[in-house]
Amino acid sequence: MCDYSLHAVASRPAKVGETLVTTSFYGTSTRGFAAKQEPGVAVCLLPGTELAFEHHVRYNRFWLSTKNAGFRVARFCQIVPRMPEQHRDALAFPDGNTVLVNLLSEGQHARVIQLPVTRQEHSAEERSVSAETTSIPAAELEMTS
């Protein structure tokens, strides 16, 4: 769910509407997202989570060089790494480019604007719709008896 939820770092799932901050986690070489109120807790994002940043997203390109992605919105995704131990969490931008979360510049604020529908939520909605479409209103039952 998130590369940066290492054994030494507490983690929790993201919530719609909360503001996250890009950060490095103490004792690791990994960057990720934390809530403003909980800087030491990694906030895990599901693929498809949509984020709106305060400013255009910045990321580290080389040792001391940062680059502007040119967008304030991004969708969390996971890429296939070249090697198994490499990071896979990334942000996908409207132009199709992706940037690893581990390369994001620290201190950027992003709001969680949408979470993807999970399999459980989808199944619950299907059951609800199915129950509604297969049930017969009580008034109709009385008229047919």
N, C-alpha and C positions, 0 to 999 in steps of 0.2 A: 504494500500500500504506500509506503514512503521509504525511500532509501535512507533517509536521515533518522528514522526511528530506530536507532541503534540500541543495543542492550543497555548501554549506560545513560540513555536519554529517555525520559518519560515522554509518552505520546498520547494523543487523543485525536478523534476525527474532527474534521472541520464542521462549522455550523454556518448556515446561510445568514448573511448580514453582518458577520463579525469582521473586524479589521485585523489583518495579519501583517507581520513585519518580516522581511527577509533578514536572516541572521545566521551566524555561525554558532554551532553548539559547543559549549565548553568541553574540552577534552577530546574533541573529534576534529577532523579536517573537513567536515561536511557542513554545507549550508542548506537551509530549508526555510520553512515558515514557522513562526510562533505567533501566538496571540499577544497583543500589546500588553495585556495584564499578566501573562504567563510567559516571560521571555525564555525560560529554561525548558519549556514543554514543546516538543515538536508537534505541529498540527498536520495531520496526514490528510492528503487530498486524494479523492478517487479520480481515475481517468474520466474526463468529461466535465470536471468542476470548472466553472467559469469565474474568472477573477477580473476585477476592474481596479487598476492601479491609479494612485493620485496623479502621477506624472508618467511620461513615457518610460517604459521599462529599460533599465540600464543593466548591462552585464559586463563581466571582465573578459576581455578578449585575449590579452597577453599579460605579461607580468604586471605592469602598471597602467595598462591601457584599458579604458572602458568604452563601450559602444552603446549607442542609443538604438533600441529596437524599432523605434518609430511608431509604437502602438501603446495604448493604455489598457487594452483588453487582451486577455489571453485565455486559453483553455489548457488545463493541466492534462498531460498525456505521459505515456511511458514509451521510450524508444527501445529498440533492440541494441544492446551494447555490443561493441566489437569483441570485448572480453567479458567473461562472467562477473568479474569483480568491479567492473566500471559502473558508474552511476547510470540510472535509466530514467529517473524522473525529469520531466522537461515541461516547458511551456510551448504551446503551439500558437502562432500568431496568425492573424487574418490573411497574410500574404503566403502562408504555407511554411514559413521558416520555423525552426524549433531551436530552443536554447535550453541547455541543461540547467535545472534548478541550482545545482552546485556552482554554477558560474554567475548567478545573479549578484549584483552589487548589494552589499548590506544596507539595511536601514530604509528600504522601500516599503511603502504601505500599500496594501491591496485589500479590497473588500470582496468577500465571497458573495457573488451575486446569484449563483445557481449551482446546485448539486445534481449529479446525474440520478436518474431513477434506478434504484437497485432492484435486483431480481425479486426480493421479498416484497418491496413496495408494489412492484408491477403485478405480482401474483395476487396480492390483497385487492388491488383495483380490479383485476379480472374477476375474482370471486364475487366482489360487490356488484359489478355490472352483470355477471352471469346470474346472480340471485335475483336481481331486479328484473331481468328480461324473462326469466322462467317462472316467476311468481305470478299468480293470478290475484287481482284485488278481491278482497272479501265481499264487496258489493256484487261483483260478477258471480261469485260462487253461490250466493244466496239466490240470485235470479235463475241459475241453471238447475237448482235442486227441485 
